[in-house]
């Protein structure tokens, strides 16, 4: 941190104190704060409130001497959802937050009226975009435990700290939507007119100095992906229902007639709005005394949140109860009463699968309508298919209980591996059979209207030549060859794995091969256990280094050489910090001998990646022709997302770009995913004009998430199947939009051309199926369903019987004994700890670089094998309620049968069928 940054933070500290609740970002700041400091901050909030806690937090921050904490502070703000404060501190421009002070003064003045007139649960879904996720949960909890007035008081407290510049406007719209009397006090006129407060008139207080700085924009009210013109929905009449387009009515018609239907229509045409029309028609058709119950399934958490908001806004004005449960909230919710007490339920599908499996939900008959978003996923072991297995078993078993109507939404039904129309028809019929569908609805009568709304971008292929001379790859490849030779010498028997020919360095194929070798080494056995331990430890290290070198080559192929080199330098830094035995010292020495050459090569301008040069030219040209261009840049990996963001920010010729990033939430070998608040921040920034004008994204953005219109889509070495092609292209929704495929691999272009061919045969296949006689189609679907059920039933395996024999867990790297399965206990269904003082002697711990609190767990440290020259990562150390316990991960161990000595490894606990015993606090006291 520079002296100027420290001085600025000191100068602007009052803005931070008024906005930040530091307890929401403490989990991200763990490496920079001592445990006792964290506890003091939490105690300060409990005793004196968030402002005093923020003062103490800033005091601790400003005392820090080591580098990196300022960037960590900004990252923590961003990941926790403090987008406004993050932006203000990064630019040292607090004007947007300053303007909110007028609104805060008015809200403080009106607080008694707010508490008396507001039911927070009525407007919370609308206001959630202006609050931190934890604040929303706290408001709900207070409403439930202390009542609505206490909840309203908490809501005021949170709004007064909100850093979202649009919260006064959002509050106004939410109040008007609910027709709440308080909206008469929270007056917002067009054109920055002064708000006359009725509360002030009542007690004679002068309020002439308070103005509400909000200007209503004459823009279209958009529900999810429903595009409409300003004339169709005025912002002055936000409570009026939207008028559907003719093509949307056409898509909805078969479903409104009660048919099980797949709605196949382009991204951006408003399929979500069509589903709203179908739901409304479905719920209204029930006679008095009967009620429908709708469940809407969304695969991804951001999509789930988006659809929950859309459905709530649309249906709560009609008097229906709408609620949602996802994997992020299910731990705190009892699912059965949740479903019973609401008319429309938004779910991530695994929630329903789990509750059907454990009997909490007896059958699908509790629903009258099921809607599957991105329904093309209904295949193999996907949760959609598991739900439909239940449905079809019910139907084909001729149960008397009624089944719900089924609707599927997709931009593409796909064709699988089909090469002909006939094969494509078979694939589509299988999807229809899986969803028990009798109609595929597409736009046929209103094509011209659809084409006025959804613009098909121009597709452009850019084949780029690879580097003609790649010294970086040559050096790394030589290091990999040397490492392979060393690995061969460790064991004659295992050396055979390294004899395989035609393995090209820097490819996914090599990655798959090295992972297979890595796994084989873990379960290698010898009579001499000491020798076994030596060999396994050495091969573990060699294969780990080969994998990192391979990763670096993949990064350098698509990004800058210096990004790949930095990746390797970070890896070798971590190696030095761990056990650093003789083998690692030798491998590190070899790398460091080449480091000067690698540095020289990676900083040489003549080694610029030709793909990046071409990307630069595309961006320069498109933004020169149209400065207001909005771009989505799709890439394969999270590492490449970070590398390209850095490249744009460091490139002076691309100073007009303001990049944002969007990646998935899951964890990979190389990176941890984005948090949900961070994903929401990224999407909000891209939607907002003037913030981010280019979004660098992985596949999370190509399916389902409602992204703002953009006129440029770039697929950077990014290609998938025909479904992915249609969806990514569909993100370019603006008129005259373009879609570039940029690659150095001719096979990638060829694959995309194959996808375009498959799209044509998919459309022709759907057209043919739509000409079939209904009886013929239903007969085909029925035959497929019976065949699939026969196969499913014949392949059904009995649930595995837990092995009650005691087993050993050995370190997966050095094979030293860790614990017995008899000492393992299951904590809250998915976490595994080990009892006994003996196990504590077998690991060492280091403070966790990213401490975090989740549910009843406080992540505090990482644990490693205690053997000095091993230090293999075994898991974490947590505080669980009042207990300090280790939590281990099964992929770090080898399981050995005590009687036979046979060894196995498991990637996941669910694949390890041993006699599980639940954690009992009473055992801890023994």
N, C-alpha and C positions, 0 to 999 in steps of 0.2 A: 504494500500500500504506500502511495506517495504521501508526502507531507501535505500536499494540496488536498488530496482526498480526505485525509484525517481532519484537516481544518474545515473542509466543507461539511463533513458529517457532523462535526461539532456545531457548525453554524446553523445547520438545518435540523438539529436534533428535535426541536419542538414539533415539527411536522411528523417525524417518526414516532414521537411519544403519543401524539393524538391519534395515530393511525394503527400502529402495530400492537398486537397482542403477542409478546415474544414467546409465550408458551406454545404457540402454534408452529414455531420454527426451531424449537430447541432440539428436536430429534435430528435435524439436518446440520446443527452446529456442534454436535458432540465432540469432534476432534479438537475444537478450539476452546471449549469451556471445561472446567473441572467439574466433577460430580457435585461437589458442595456448592459451586456457583449456580449450577442448574437448579439445585434444591432451594437456594436462596431466592432465585427469580420466581420459582413456582410459589414459594411461601409469600413473597411480596405481592404477587397477584391475588392470592387468597385473602391476604390481610388488608391490602390497601388498594387493589385494583390494577388494571392493565397498564395505566399510565406510569404508575410508580415502578411497576415491573419492567416496563420499557426503559425507564431511566436507569435502573440498575443494570439491565442488559447492555445498554450503550456504554455505561461506565466500564463494564468488563471488556467490551469490545475494544474501546479506545486505549485500554491498557496493554493490549496484545502487541508483541514486538515481532513475532515471526511473520514471514511473508505468506500471502495466500488467503488470509482470513477475510479480506474485503470482498474478493471474488466469491468466496464461500457464502458470505452474508447475502450478496445479490442472488446467487443461485438458490439459497434457502427461501428468499422472498418469492422468487419465481415459482419454485416447485410447490410452495404452500398456497399459492393463489393470489399473492399480493402484487398483481400485475401493475397497478397504478403507481404504487410506491417503488417498485422495481424500476419502472421507466423513469420516474422522477429522479431517483438517486443516480441512475446510470448517466443521465444527461444533466444532472444538477439543475433541473427546471421543474419547479413545484407549482407552476401557474394553475395547472388543472386541479391540483389538490387545494390550492388557495381559494379557487372559485367556489369550492364546496362549502367553505366556511359560512357563507350566507344561508345555505340550506340547513346547515347544522344549527345555526342560531334560531331559525324558525322552528325546527323540529324540537329543540329544547323548550321553546316557548309553548309548543302545542303538546308536549309530552303528556300532561294529565288527560287531555281529550283523546289522545292516541290510545292510552291505556284503557279508557272507558269505552271506546267505540270499536276497537280493532280486535278481531279474532285472528291471531297470527297464522294459524294453520290455513286460513282461507287464502292468504296472499303469499305464503312462504315459497310455493313453487315458482311464482312469478319473480320473487325477489332473490331467489337462490343464486342467480348469475352475478348479483352485487355483493354477495357475502362469501366468507370462507366456508368450506364444507363443514368444518367442526362447529362453526357458529350455527349453521342450520340444524345440526344434530342437537346442539345444546338447547336451542329454542324449542325444538320438538319435545325434548326430554322435560324441560321446565313446564311446558304446557300440560304434559301428561301428569307430572308429579305435583306441581304447585298451582296449576290453573292458568286460565287464559290471560289474566291481567299481569301475572308475573312473567308469562311468556312475552306479552307485548312490551313490558319494560325491558326485557332482555333484547328484543328486536330493535328497540330504539337505541339501546347501548351499542349494538352491532352496526346499525346504520350510521350513527355518529362517527364511527371509526372507519367506515367503508372508504376505500381508495378508488372506487369505480366512479368515473365522472358522470355516468348516466343514471346513478341510483335515484336522484330526485324524480327524473322522468319515468323510470320504471315503477317507482312507488305510485306516482300519479295514475299511470295506466292500470296498475293492479287494483287500486281503489275504485276507479271508474268501472272496471270489469265486474267487480263485486257489488257495484251500486252502493258503496259504503258512504255514509253521511260525512265521514271525515274528509272525503274528497272535496267537499264544499269549503273546508278550511285550507286544504293544501291546494290553493288555486294556482294554476299555471296558464297564463295567457300566451298567445302567439306573439312573437316579436319582442321578447324580453320586457313585457309589460309588468307593472308593479302589482304584486299580490296584496290585496286588502284582506287582512286576517280578521275573520268574524270573532275569533277568540279574543283578539285585542279589543274589538268593539265592546264585547260583553263586560270587560272590567275597566274600560276607559284607558287602557295602556296605549301609548303612541307607538306605532309599528311602521312608520313611514320609511324608515331606513332599510327595511328588509325587502329584497326583491328576489324573485325566483328566476334564475338565469337558465331558462329552458326555451328552446324554439322548436315547435312542432314541425317536422319535415313532412311535406306533402308526398310521402312515399307510400308504396303499397304494403299493406299488412300481409306478411307471408307466413303461411303455416308450413313448416318444414320445407319440402321441396316444391310447394305449389307456386308456380310462377303466375303472376297476374298483373294486369295493367293498373295504373293509378286510378283510372276511371272505374275499375271494378270494385275496389275496396279503398275507401278514403280513410286516411289516418284520423279524421275527425269522427269516424263512426266505427271504432275498433271493436265494439261488441256485436256488430252485425255479422251474420254468417257469410262466409265467402261464397261467391257464385262459382260453381264448378264449370269447367269447360266441357264442350260436347264430347271430346275424346275421353275425358275422365268419366263422364256418365256412361259412355260406351264400355269402358273397361270394367266399371262396377256392375253393369247390368246382369251378367250371368250369376254373380254372387248374390245380388239382391233377389234373384229368383230362387235362391236356396241351393244353387249348384256348388259342389266342391270345385274350386277354380284356382288355376295358376294364372296370375296377372303378369305378363311378360311385356315390359315397356321400358324405354330408354331411361338411363340415369338423368334426373333433372326434370322429368315430366310431371312429377307430383304423385308418385305411387302412394306415398304416405297419406296424402289428402284423399285419394281414392279409398284407402282403408278406413279413413274416418267416415266417409259417406256410407260405406258398407256396414260399419259398426252401428252408426246412428239408425240406419234402416232396420238392422237386425234387432236392436234393443226396442225399437218402437213397435215392432210387429207383434209383440207378446200381449195377449189380452190382459185386462185388469185382474190383478191377483197373482199373475205369473211374472217372472223376471228372467231376462237373459243374463248370461255371464260370459264375458269375453276375455280371452287371454291373448296377449300379443308378445311374441318371442323375438328378442334381439340378441344376436350373437356376441357383440362386443359391448363393453361397459360404456364407452362414449356414445354408441348408438342407443343403448338402453336409456341413458340419461336424456338424450335428445328426444327420443320418442315419448318417454314419460312426461316430459315438459309439454310436448305438442298435444298429447291426448288430454292432459289435465286442463290445459287452456281451452281446448275445444269443448270438452264434455261437462266440465264443472258448471259452466253457464247454463247447461241443459238440466242440471240437477242430478247428474250421475256421480257416483263415487269412483275416483280413479286413484290407483296406488301402484307402486312398483317395488320389486325386490330383485337385487342382484347379488352376485357373489360377494360384493363389498359390504352388503348390509345384512345378509341373511343370519349372521351369528346373533344379531340383536332382535330378531323378529320371529314370532311363532307363525309359521306359514299358513296353517289351516284356518285359524280365525281371520287372518289377513285376507285370504281368498273368499271366505264366507261373507265378510263385511263390505266387500267392494263389488262394483258392477264391471269394472274394467281393470285388469291386472296386467302390468308390464313386467315380464320376467326374462332373465337370462335362462336358457333352456335347461342347463344342468340342475338348477334349483328344483324344477319340476321332476326331473329324472330321479334325483336323490329322494324326494318326498314320496314319489310313487314306489321306489324300491324299499323304503323303510315303513311304508304303510300309512304315513301321515295323511296322504291324499289317497283315498281308496281306489279311485278310477278316474278316467277322463270324462266320465259322465257328469261331473260337477260343472263342466263348461258347456256352453251352447255354441260357441264359436272360437276357433283357434286360428290365429294369423301368424304365419311363419315369414319373417323378414329374411331376405337373401335365401330363399327356399331351395336354391340349387345345391345347398350344402346337405340336403337330406340323402345321405348315402353312408355306406359302411358303418362305422361305430360313432358317428356324430350324434350328439344329444337329440337333434331333430329326428333322426332315424330311430333312436331308442324310444322316443315318445310315440312315433308312428307304429313301431312294433307292437306296443300295447294296444293302440287303436285297432290295428289289423287283426291281432289275436282276438280282440273283443268282437270285431265284425265277423270274421270267418268262423268264430266259435258260436255264432248266432246267439249271442247273449241278448236277453230282452231289454236291457238298459239302453236308453238312447245314446247316440254318439254325437259329438259336436260337429258342426259344419267346419270344413277346412279351407283356408285361403292361403295361397303362397304368393309372395312378391319377389320378383327378380328382374334384373336387366337382361339376363341371359340364362336360358336353361342349359346351355352347353351341348356338346355332342360326344364328349368322352374321347375315345380313340377312333371314332367313326371316320371312314374315308369316302363313304358314299351316302346318298340321301337315305337309302334303305337302312343302313346301319345307324344313321342319325335318328331315324324314326324309332328304331328299337330302343336307343338310349333315352330318348324323350319319354317314350311310353313307360320305361322303368321308373323314371322320376315321377310320372303321373301315378303309377301304381303305388309307389312308396308313400305318396301324399293322398292316395285314394281320390284322385281328381278325375272329373269327367269333362272338363272344359279348359282349354288354354285360351285366355282372353288377350288379344292384341288389338291394336288400333288398325281398323280396316276401312271404316266408313268416314273417318275424320282425319285422314293422313295429312292433308294440307294444313289443317289447324295445328296438328302436332309439330309439323316441320317449321311452323312459325315460332314455336316455343323452344324446341330442342334443336340446337344447331350442331350438325355433325362436323367435327373439326377436320380440316385438311390434314391428311397423314403424309409425313415427309420422312424418308429414310436417309440417314447420314452415315455412310460408311467411312470410318476414320482409320488411317494406317497406324499401326502400332509403332513404338520407338524402333528405329532401324538398328541402333546400338543400345543395348541395355546393360551397362556395366554394373549397375546396382544388382540386377538379377543374377549376373554372372558371379559376383562376390558371394551373395547369399546362397546361391546354388552350390558353390564350392564348399561353403561351411556345412551345408546339409549333407553333401557327399561324405565329408570327413566325419560328421556325426553318425551317419549310417554305418560307416566302416568301424567306428568305435563300438557301436551297438552290436555289430556282428561278432566282434571278438569276445564279448561278455559271455556268451553261451553258444556252444556248437549247435545245441538242439533248437534254441530260439533264433539262431542266426539265419535259419532257412527262410524266416519271414522277410528278410531283407534281400533275398535273391530274386524277387519278382521283378520282371522287366517292364518297360514302357510305363513307368510312373513319372508323369511330368510334374515337376515342382511348380508350386503356385496355382494349384487347381483344386476344385472341390473333390475330385476323384482321389487326389493324394490325401486330402483331409480325411476322407472316409477310410482309406487304407490305414492311415496312422492311428486312427481311433480303434480300428479292429485289432491292430498289433498291441496297442496300449492295453486293451481289455484282456487279450491272451496272456500278456506278461503278468497281469495281476493274479491270475489263477495258476500260474506255472508252479509245479511242485518238484521237490527233490528229496531223497532220503536225508541228506545233510541239510538241516534247517538253517544253519548259519549261512551256508553257501546259497541256499534258496533266497534268504533275505538279501544277501549282497547283490545277487543277480537281479532280483525283482526291483530293488531300489535303483540300481544303475539303469536298467531299461526304462523304468518309470521316468527318470530324468532325461534320458536321451530322446524318448518319444515326445515328452513334453516340449523339449527345445525344438525338435523337428516341426511340431505343430505350430509353434510361435513363428518360426521362420516362414512356414508356409502361409500363415496369416499375413505376414508382412509383405510377401510377394503379391498376394491378392490385393492388398491395400494399394501397393505401388502401381499395380496395373491400372487401377481406376482413379487413383488420386495422385498426390504429389509424393515423390520419393521421401521427402523429409517427414511426411506423416507416417510412413512405414518405419522409418528409422526411429522416430520418437516412440513409436509403439514398442520396438525392440529395446530401446534404452530404458523405458519404464519397466519392461519385463525383467531385464537384468538387474535393475535397481532393486526390485522385489526379491530376486534370487539372493542378492547380497544380504538383504535384511533377514532372510530365513536361515536355514541350516548351514548352507554354503560349505558342503563337504568337498572332498578332493575332486570328485567328478565334476561338480558344479564349478569349482575353481578353474579346472582345466577348460571347460566349455566357455566360461566367461573370459578367460585369457585369450582363447582363440577369436572370440568376437571382438574383444578390445584391440587385438592386433590389426583387425581390419577396419576399426572404427574411423580412423583418420581418412582412409580411402572412401568409406561410405559417406562421411560428412562432406568431403570434397565433391563427390559425384552428386549428392542430393541437393547441393546448393548451386550447382552449375546450371545457368539459365538454358544452355543448349540441351539439357536433359528434360525440358518441360514436357509434360504429358500431352501428346497431340490431341487426345480426347478433351482435355481441359481447354486447350487452345480453341478447339471447335465450339465447345460450349460457350466460351467467352464471346466468340463471333456471333453466335446465335442470339445471345442475350443483348449484346451491343446493338445488333441490327433491329431486333424486335422492339426494344425500348426506345430506339431512335425514331422508328416509324410511329410508335404509339407509346408515349411516355407513361400513360396510365395503365399499362399492361400489368396483369396479375398472373403469376406463374405458379404452377405446381411442378416441382422437379422430383420425379420418382427414382429412388435408388434401391439397391438390393439389401444393404446392411446398415445397422446403426453406426458402425465405425465410419462408413462412407458418408452418412448424414453429417456427422461431426466434422469430417475432413473437408467436405464441400462447403459447409458453412464457414469454416475457418478460411478456406481459399477465397471465397467471395469477400469476406470482411478485410482480408489482407491485400486484395487486389485493387489498386487505386483507380483502375479503369472501370470498376464496377461499383463505384461509390454511390451510384443512384439506387442500388439495391439494398433493401432492408430485410435480410433473411430471417425466417422463423423455421422451427423444426417440429416435426410430428412423427413420433415413433410409437411402437407398441408398449404395453405395460409389463410384459413378461420379462424374465431374466434369461440372458444367453450366456455362453461361455465368455464372451468378450465384454458385455455391457449389461447394466441394469436398465430396465425400461423407464419411460416417463411415468410420473405419478398422474393420477386422474386430474387433479387441479392444474398441473402443468399442461396436459393435453388441452384442457378447456381454455387456458390462457392463450395457447398457440392458435387455436381456432378463432377465438375472439379477436386476436390481434390481426389475423389474416382477413377476417371479415370486415374489420374496421378500416375505413379509407385512410390512407396516409401512414398506417403503422407498417406491418409487413407486406411487401409487394411480391415476395417470392417465398413459397413454403417448400422446404426440402423434406420429403416424406418417404417412409417405407410403406409396405403393403397395407398398413393399418388405415391409410387414407383412401384406398381404392375400393373399399366395400362398405357401403351403408352410411358413413358419416356425412352429414349435410354440410358440405363445404361451399363457401361463397362462389359465385360465378368467377371463372377465370378464362382468359382468352389464349393462354399458352400452356400446353402440357409438354414436358420433356421427359422421355423415358431414357434414363442414362444407364445403358447396359441392363435394361430392365424388361423382361419378357416373361410371360407365364402361359396360361391356357387361354382359350377363346373367351371365357367368362371374364378373366382379369383384363384382357385386352379391351373388351367392350366397356368395362367399368372405369378403367383409367382414362380411356379416351372420353368417356362421358363426363369426366370432371371439367373438360373444356366446354363450358356451357354458353359462353358469350358468343354473339354473332361474329363471324369472320375469325373464329378461333383456329389454332393450329396445334397439331400434335407431332412432335419430332421424336424419332427413335434414333438415338446416338450410340453407335457401337463400333468396335474395331473387329468384331467377329462376324463374318459373313453368315455363319450358321444362325446367329441371333436374328438377322434380317429375314433369313429363310423361314425360321420358325414363326415370325410375325406374319409373313405372307401366308403360311399354312393356317394360322389363326384367322386371317381374313377370309380364306377359302372356307374354313369351317363355319364362320359366321354366315356365309352365303348358303351353305347347305343346311344350317340350322333354320334359317328363315324359310327356305323352301320346304323343309320337313314339317315345320309348324303349319305352313299354308296347306300342305297335303293333308295333315291330320285334321285340320279344320273342315275339310270337305268330306271326311268320313261320316258314315251313318252313325248316330249316337250309340245304337245297339252294338255295332261292330267295334267301336272304340271301347265301350264298357266291357265287352267280352274279352278283348285283348288285355285290358287292365286286370280283369279278374283272373285270367290265366296266369299272368306274371305274378300276381299276388299269391296264388296257390303254390306256384313253383318255388317262389322265394321263401314261403313259410315252410315248405317241405325241407328245403335246404337248411333253413335256420333251425328247425326242430331236430334234424338229423345231426347237425353239428353242435348242438347244445351240449355243453359239458357240465357235469355236476359241480357245485361250488367246491373249491379246493379245501381239503381237510387240513387244518393246521397241524404242523409237525410238533408234537409235544416233547420231542427229545431236545435236551439242552445242546446248544451249539456255541462255538467260539466265534467272536468277531476279531479279525486280525487287521492291522493297519494295511490299507491297500497299497502302500508304497514300500514299507520295509518288512511287512509281515509279522511285526511284533504283536504279542497278545494284547488285546484292548479290554474285552469284557465277555461275559456269558450272556446268552439271550435270556436266561432266567432272571437277570438283573435289570432287564429293559422294561420300562413302563411307558404306557401311552398317555400323553397329556392332551386333553381336549381333542381327541380323535385323530389328530394329524401330526403331533409332535412327539418325539421319542427321547426319553432321558434314561440315564443309567444310575441305579442306586449304589450306595456303598462308598466308603472312604477309599477303598483300594483303587477304584477307577480314577479318582482325583489325582492319584500319584502318577498316572500314566499319561496325563496330558499337561501341557503348559498353556498359558493364555496371554493374549495381548489385547489392549483396549481396542474395541471395534472402531474402524475408521468411519462408519456411518451408524452410530447408535440410534435406535428408534424404539418408540413405544407403539405396540399394536395389541388390541384386545387386552388380555391380562398379562402380556409379556413385555418386559423391558429389555431390549437387546443391549448387552453391555460389553461383551468381549468376544474374540474369536479364540477357538481352542485348537491346539496342534499336538501331534504326536510328540511325546516327551523325549524320544530318542534324539540325541544331539545332531546327528547327521541326517535326520529324516525331516522332522517338523512338517509332516503332512497335515493339511487342513482337515480337521475332523468335524467341525461344526461351530456352534456358538455357545456362549454362556449367558444365561438370562436371569432376570429376577421375575419369578412367576408368583404373583400374589405376595406372600411373605417368604417365599423360598428362593434360594440361589441354586440353580440347577444347570447342568450341561444339557444341550440339545444336539444330538448327533444326526448326521446325514448318512444314509446307508451306502450311497455311492462311494464313500470314502473308505469302505471296508471290504474285506473278503470274508465270506462265511465258511467256516470249516466244520465238517461233521466230526464229532469227537471220536466216534467208533471207527469210521472208515478212513478218516483223514481227507476225504474228498472236499474240494473247495469250489465255491461258486461266488459270483458277484451279482448284485442287483442294482439297477439304476434307480428304482423307486421302492419305497416301503411296501406299496400295495402288491408288488411282485414277490415279496418275501413272506411266505406263508408259515409263520411260526406261531407259537401259542402266545397271543398278546394278553398282557395283564394291564389293567387300568391303573393310573397313578392314584395312590391313596396317601393323603397327607399324614395319616397316622403312621405309615411306614417310615416317614422321614424323622420321626421323633425317637425311633428305636435305635 
